[in-house]
Amino acid sequence: MLNALADEFSYHAPVAIEVLLVRLTGAAILCGLIGLEREYNKNAAGLRTNMLIGLAAAVFTLVGVQIMHEFGNQPDTVQIDPIRLIEAVTAGIAFLAAGVVFQMRGDVKGLTTGASMWLSGAIGLCAGLGMWIVAIAATVCGIVILWLLRKTQVAAGLKDE
């Protein structure tokens, strides 16, 4: 019985534990950068929310990789479609993001916050798969869009600081 319990807590995966930890930590840090911009400007879904979204997306991605590794080559199992993982993560984040969007007196609020949450999910998926160039590029582009374009809108008088 103890051997069965020990096997339950052993780690047999296609991704080394060190790589797994780097991917999870990297997702949290990169999405935290997106969240910092939101937090700094006092928007909903700030640092912790974006970090948790990216971390969760990376966890779901690593679980998907593990499932494909465990069951993908067995002839008696159902075919595994990795695209469904991406669909499930994006649908879950879209549900969260929809909760921050609201309409007040004809003015829609929270769309950018929802979009930043969706971006954090995409960054988490990339980090979970080890697609670091895409994850870092998306983070940099996201911060530029959120920060630089806000400054441009303020300078043009289109938005209040």
Buried (B, 14 or more C-beta within 10 A) or exposed (E): EEEEEEEEEEEEBEBEEEEBEBBBEBBBBBBBBBBBBBBEBEBBBBBEBBBBBBBBBBBBBBEBBBBBBBEEEEEEEEEBEEEEBBEEBBEBBBEBBEEBBEEEEEEEEBEBBBBBBBBBBBBBBBBBBBBBEBBBEBBEEBBEBBBEEBEEEEEEEEEEE
